[in-house]
């Protein structure tokens, strides 16, 4: 009687082991986002799904608060870069510090940071430094922007950031979207800083202004120098692997970004 009992326990152990393996394999599969986007669309993606909940992380094993191993502090790769992380402050189009920005730091994927180092070296030879306003942006911040955009009564910063655009049209015009290239870790917002004058360069429009003057090809009322500054920044970024977008002169995404379909939400700490 001992041999059949031993065989039964052996069979049961094999079944449990196989079940555990199948569960482990399923857990390790990456989760794709609900609607794939590319670097070409970036923040101009229309807000077509108002019920969209939080975006999945890279995989179910990673905690939302975990910083991926291939994300780096930009200051460690480009030590001479100037940082003014606007969403850590109250000086932004919302008027308050944005959730997820717990420290005024800029994170990027290693690939994006290394490429930006080449841009820094390029522009330094032309007499400029780079000044960064935003880099990696947690999905929790994007979700907050969506909620803010739906609250039509909160218009405390309208005079400064969207005086000519009704808040009810911010989604339609592409200024607010449920997803952002920033959340993939290889997009950043930046401008030029003149080493000779020790001042931020005049781009003919302020960062994060939600209007036509922010479009790269906008020229009405701009001086030759302002148009030229936009061109210097764009050409340097494109030479070293970044793609621009039409509606924001300050916005660039690494052409071969490592996470084209993943949206992270770990806070900036």
Secondary structure, DSSP 8 states (H G I E B T S, - for coil): -HHHHHHHHHHHHHHHHHHHHHHHHHHTS----SS---TTTGGG-----TT------S-TTS-TT---TTEEEHHHH-TT-EE--GGGSS-SSSSS--TTB-SS--EEEHHHHHHHHHHHHHHHHTTEEEEEEE-S--HHHHHHHHHHHH-TT--TTHHHH-TTS-GGGTTTTTSS-S--GGGGTSEEEEEEEETTTTEE---SS-TT--SGGGSTT--TT--HHHHHHHHHHHHHHHHTTEEE-SS-TTEEEETT-S-TT------B-
